[in-house]
């Protein structure tokens, strides 16, 4: 049977039995999302690669402790979250807190990914992704987990180690801030074009 | 938190109660400002779902991860990699069982009615000649062989796993 057709749990069982190619398939399956989550925290491809790689090696080491009642992705994302937070602390970078507007402005003013000259060629999706990049790590992570990680509020709560109700409130606020940033970026773009 | 938006988001996410859902549906149907807000949030929700892009890791990412795992397991200290907790438990369990059986046999056969400690008192130790008959020795050897094969199998399996890592 092709490895790619197997479920996460079946691949884990094969890995536990000594089949390393099964774990390589698991890495392939989840690497894009894990890398994106790491990017939400580190804001740099090099650091994100290091964090993502660290997560997969940690997960391999701890496969014995994975309880198969929950989803593998939820367990893996919780490793990503703690690893990324630890990496941030080590580098003395501060994850922008929910209301830390000053930090947001600082991130917004970074030149990465923003080129006024090609503004007319950009799609709305470009501005959405730009606005997500400008969010704090907490906000961007919750939105990414909810919309792209196929995670319920309960799963996200488990990943972040908080209550489901708290996730609900955080998601609501994160979406509000994303909307504000998207509108601000689009307004700015219109002004530049005029 | 805006109460209207909160209710509408709960409705869109499908996290409200059946009663709450019914109430929001009535509000959307009967109130123009609610309906407009709902459509605005629904469009924004769709935009996030379809417009958000995931970052692509480098081409060699999977290879690098597997290489890091192989390196990590290859450089681990032999003592750390070869200790098998269940094996240690099995051996210690065997010794504990032997000690307990010996203790019970000594306690059962001890002459508790002796009044003085002066002079030797014969204790009724079991007749080992009877106990160690051909059947018992055969059973003991059979048990030892099975245990040896089991431990050998575990050891080879463990080494194979470590070799692949």
Interface residues (C-beta under 8 A of the other chain):
Chain A: X18 X19 X20 X23 X24 X27 X28 X31 X32 X33 X35 X36 X39 X45 X48 X49 X52 X53 X56 X57 X60 X61 X124 X125 X128 X129 X132 X143 X144 X147 X148 X153 X168 X169 X171 X172 X173 X175 X176 X178 X179
Chain B: X1 X5 X6 X9 X10 X13 X15 X44 X47 X48 X49 X50 X51 X52 X53 X54 X55 X56 X57 X58 X61 X62 X64 X65 X66 X68 X69 X70 X72 X157 X160 X161 X164 X165
